[in-house]
Amino acid sequence: MDDSLAASYERCRELHKRHGRTYYLATRLLPAWKRRHVHALYGFTRYADEIVDRTDDLPPAERARWLGRWSERFVAGLHGAPVDDPLLPAVLHTIAVFDLDRDDFASFLRSMAMDLTVTSYATYEDVLDYMEGSAAVIGTMMLPILGSSDPGAARGPARQLGLAFQLTNFIRDVGEDLHLGRTYLPDEDLDKFGITRSDLADAVTSRAATPQIKNLIAYEVERARLHYAAAAPGIALLAPGSRSCIRAAYTLYGGILDEVVAADYDVFVRRATVPNRRRAAVAARALLAGADAPIAVPPTNLRTVSRAGVA
């Protein structure tokens, strides 16, 4: 690996360590040679997200042009053109090493572009359409890196795990997303519980959820747990050296939901995070448990997940 490529991988690792603490901790449980490729995927997705969400001083049209230019450089790199970018060489190298599906990256960039124009989603099917690119394809990108005894059977659970993680973020970050002008919890769910976007904005201001909002969040937590349940069987299908990483990530992200429940479903009073001591304990247990250890699947009362898995 030449110096420029090594520097690109290191830049992705730094982004991952800084912005994805839970996932980064889990990644430390992977064999060393796999870690840099996971960092590369994280760096790619994080930088696109930064263009969309961390450039508030730029109007949406300018952010769209920036995302478009960066996407064009990425596509050119896929076709062999040299790229002058601190992140792209690492992800292009990872794509080549594992022959990752280029369509997954196109789907991801489509969802990032949606964030520049779409501010709400009418139904959960609409949210799933967005998460197809923002979350499900992350699972299929990761699968060849993690390795599997049965990639065909592992594909669905890997996609479900991406959806579970993304919905967990949506639940935790309702206030932050509203500040960015977006809601990811579907309008039909808000209507079901008699909630408006103004009600959510008021909760952000008061730092307290109403009983109706708590009922909404409880409903979404149950829905997220359906995705976790659908993802769980896939862990045993991963390469043994990858299972402790994904078992830890599964437990840690699920732990965010536990913190939401412990806060009586009030996601406005504080940001739900898993305490550092518990995170370290989870990682240690995942490492010591052995490749064949079962995964604890939280119970749920719902049976409504679409697109893959739970009838």
C-alpha positions in Angstrom: 0.0 0.0 0.0 1.5 3.3 -1.1 1.7 6.3 1.3 -1.3 8.2 -0.3 -3.6 5.2 0.0 -2.5 4.5 3.6 -3.1 8.2 4.4 -6.6 7.9 2.9 -7.4 4.8 5.1 -6.1 6.7 8.1 -8.3 9.7 7.4 -11.3 7.4 7.3 -10.3 5.8 10.5 -10.0 9.2 12.2 -13.5 10.1 11.0 -14.9 6.8 12.3 -13.2 7.2 15.7 -14.4 10.8 16.1 -18.0 10.4 14.9 -19.0 6.8 15.2 -17.9 5.9 18.7 -20.2 2.9 19.3 -19.6 1.4 15.9 -15.9 2.2 16.1 -15.6 0.3 19.4 -17.3 -2.7 17.9 -15.0 -2.6 14.9 -12.0 -3.0 17.3 -13.1 -6.6 17.7 -12.6 -7.4 14.0 -9.4 -9.0 12.7 -7.0 -6.1 12.0 -6.9 -6.6 8.3 -10.7 -6.0 8.0 -10.8 -2.9 10.1 -9.4 -0.5 7.6 -12.1 -1.5 5.0 -14.9 -0.9 7.5 -13.3 2.5 8.3 -13.3 3.3 4.5 -17.0 2.6 4.2 -17.7 4.7 7.3 -15.6 7.5 6.0 -17.4 7.5 2.7 -20.8 7.6 4.2 -19.9 10.1 6.9 -18.4 12.6 4.4 -21.5 12.5 2.3 -23.6 13.1 5.4 -21.3 16.0 6.4 -22.0 17.6 3.0 -25.7 17.3 3.5 -26.1 18.1 7.2 -23.0 20.0 8.5 -22.9 22.9 6.0 -25.8 24.9 7.3 -24.3 28.1 6.0 -24.8 26.9 2.4 -28.2 26.8 0.7 -29.6 23.4 -0.3 -28.8 24.1 -4.0 -25.1 24.7 -3.3 -25.0 21.6 -1.0 -26.6 19.6 -3.9 -23.9 20.8 -6.3 -21.1 19.9 -3.8 -22.6 16.4 -3.3 -23.0 16.1 -7.0 -19.4 17.1 -7.8 -18.1 14.7 -5.1 -20.3 11.9 -6.4 -18.9 12.5 -9.9 -15.3 12.2 -8.7 -16.3 9.0 -7.0 -17.9 7.5 -10.1 -14.9 8.6 -12.2 -12.7 6.8 -9.7 -14.7 3.7 -10.2 -13.9 3.9 -13.9 -10.2 4.2 -13.2 -9.7 7.9 -13.2 -7.2 9.3 -10.7 -9.0 11.1 -7.8 -7.7 14.1 -5.8 -9.6 13.5 -2.6 -8.5 12.5 1.0 -11.1 9.8 1.4 -12.1 8.3 -1.9 -8.9 6.3 -2.6 -9.6 4.1 0.4 -13.2 3.4 -0.5 -12.3 2.8 -4.1 -9.6 0.3 -3.0 -12.1 -1.4 -0.7 -14.6 -1.7 -3.5 -12.0 -3.3 -5.7 -10.7 -5.7 -3.1 -14.1 -7.1 -2.3 -15.8 -6.4 -5.6 -18.6 -4.6 -3.8 -21.8 -3.9 -5.7 -21.6 -0.4 -7.3 -25.4 -0.1 -7.3 -25.3 0.0 -3.5 -23.2 3.1 -3.5 -25.5 4.7 -6.1 -28.5 3.9 -3.9 -26.7 5.4 -0.9 -25.9 8.7 -2.7 -29.5 8.9 -3.9 -30.7 8.8 -0.3 -28.2 11.5 0.7 -29.6 13.7 -2.1 -33.1 13.1 -0.8 -32.1 14.8 2.5 -31.6 18.0 0.6 -35.2 18.2 -0.6 -37.4 15.8 1.4 -38.5 17.0 4.8 -41.0 14.3 5.9 -42.3 10.9 4.9 -46.0 10.0 4.7 -45.8 6.3 5.5 -43.3 3.8 6.9 -43.0 2.3 3.4 -41.7 5.8 2.3 -39.2 5.8 5.2 -38.1 2.3 4.1 -37.5 3.6 0.6 -35.2 6.3 2.1 -33.5 3.7 4.4 -32.9 1.4 1.4 -30.0 3.6 0.5 -29.1 5.1 3.9 -29.1 1.9 5.8 -30.0 -1.4 4.1 -27.3 -1.2 1.5 -24.7 -0.5 4.3 -25.5 -4.1 5.4 -24.8 -5.5 1.9 -21.7 -3.4 1.6 -20.4 -4.8 4.8 -21.2 -8.4 4.2 -18.3 -9.3 1.9 -15.9 -7.7 4.3 -17.3 -9.5 7.3 -17.4 -12.8 5.4 -20.1 -15.4 5.6 -20.6 -19.2 5.2 -23.8 -18.5 3.3 -23.9 -15.0 1.8 -27.3 -15.5 0.2 -28.9 -16.3 3.5 -27.0 -13.6 5.4 -28.0 -10.8 3.0 -31.5 -10.3 4.4 -30.4 -10.1 8.0 -27.5 -7.8 7.2 -29.9 -5.4 5.5 -32.3 -5.7 8.5 -29.4 -4.8 10.9 -28.8 -1.6 8.9 -32.4 -0.7 9.2 -32.4 -1.4 12.9 -29.4 0.8 13.5 -30.9 3.6 11.3 -34.3 3.6 13.0 -32.5 3.6 16.4 -30.8 6.8 15.3 -34.1 8.3 14.1 -35.7 7.6 17.5 -32.8 9.0 19.5 -32.3 12.1 17.3 -35.9 13.3 16.7 -35.0 16.8 18.1 -31.7 17.0 16.2 -33.4 16.0 12.9 -36.2 18.5 13.5 -33.5 21.2 13.9 -32.3 20.3 10.5 -35.8 20.7 9.1 -36.7 17.0 8.8 -38.7 14.3 10.5 -38.1 10.6 9.7 -40.9 9.2 11.9 -43.7 8.8 9.4 -46.6 11.2 9.2 -49.1 8.3 9.5 -47.6 7.5 12.9 -47.8 11.1 14.1 -51.4 11.1 13.1 -52.0 7.8 14.8 -51.0 9.4 18.1 -52.5 12.8 17.5 -49.1 14.6 17.1 -48.1 17.5 14.8 -44.6 18.7 13.9 -45.4 21.7 16.1 -45.9 19.4 19.0 -42.5 17.9 18.4 -40.9 21.4 18.1 -42.6 22.4 21.4 -41.1 19.3 23.0 -37.6 20.3 21.8 -38.1 23.7 23.3 -39.4 22.5 26.6 -37.1 19.5 26.7 -40.0 17.3 27.7 -42.2 14.9 25.8 -46.0 14.9 26.1 -47.7 11.6 26.9 -48.8 11.3 23.2 -45.2 11.7 22.1 -44.0 9.1 24.6 -46.6 6.7 23.1 -45.3 7.4 19.6 -41.7 6.8 20.7 -42.7 3.6 22.4 -44.3 2.4 19.2 -41.2 3.2 17.1 -39.0 1.4 19.7 -41.1 -1.7 19.2 -40.8 -1.4 15.4 -37.0 -1.0 15.6 -36.9 -4.2 17.7 -38.6 -6.1 15.0 -35.7 -5.2 12.7 -33.2 -6.3 15.4 -35.1 -9.6 15.7 -35.0 -10.1 11.9 -31.3 -9.3 11.9 -30.3 -11.7 14.7 -30.2 -15.0 12.8 -27.6 -13.5 10.4 -24.9 -13.2 13.0 -24.3 -17.0 13.2 -23.9 -16.9 9.4 -20.9 -14.5 9.5 -17.3 -15.6 9.5 -16.3 -16.6 13.1 -13.8 -13.7 13.3 -16.5 -11.2 12.5 -19.2 -12.3 14.9 -18.0 -10.7 18.1 -17.9 -7.3 16.3 -21.4 -7.5 15.0 -22.7 -9.1 18.3 -21.3 -6.1 20.1 -22.7 -3.6 17.7 -26.1 -5.3 17.9 -26.1 -5.1 21.6 -24.7 -1.6 21.9 -27.2 -0.1 19.4 -30.0 -2.0 21.0 -28.8 -0.5 24.3 -29.6 2.9 23.0 -33.2 1.8 22.8 -32.9 0.5 26.4 -31.8 4.0 27.5 -34.8 5.5 25.7 -37.1 3.1 27.6 -35.3 3.9 30.9 -36.0 7.6 30.2 -39.7 6.8 29.9 -39.5 7.3 26.1 -38.6 11.0 26.6 -35.9 11.6 23.9 -35.9 15.3 24.5 -34.7 15.5 28.1 -31.2 14.1 27.2 -29.6 12.3 24.3 -29.9 8.6 24.9 -26.4 7.0 25.0 -25.0 3.8 26.5 -22.6 4.7 29.4 -18.9 4.1 28.7 -18.6 1.5 31.4 -21.4 -0.6 29.9 -20.0 -0.2 26.4 -16.7 -1.5 27.5 -18.3 -4.4 29.3 -20.4 -5.3 26.2 -17.3 -5.3 24.0 -15.4 -7.5 26.5 -18.3 -10.0 26.7 -18.7 -10.1 23.0 -15.0 -10.9 22.6 -15.0 -13.6 25.3 -18.3 -15.2 24.4 -16.9 -17.2 21.5 -18.1 -17.3 17.9 -21.1 -19.6 18.6 -22.6 -17.7 21.5 -26.3 -16.9 21.1 -27.5 -13.4 20.7 -30.1 -12.0 23.1 -33.2 -10.8 21.1 -35.4 -8.3 22.8 -39.1 -9.2 22.8 -41.6 -7.1 20.9 -45.4 -6.9 20.6 -45.5 -5.7 17.0 -45.7 -7.7 13.8 -45.6 -5.0 11.2 -42.1 -4.7 9.6 -42.1 -4.6 5.8 -39.4 -5.3 3.3 -37.9 -8.3 4.5 -38.6 -10.4 7.1 -41.2 -10.2 9.7 -44.8 -11.1 8.7 
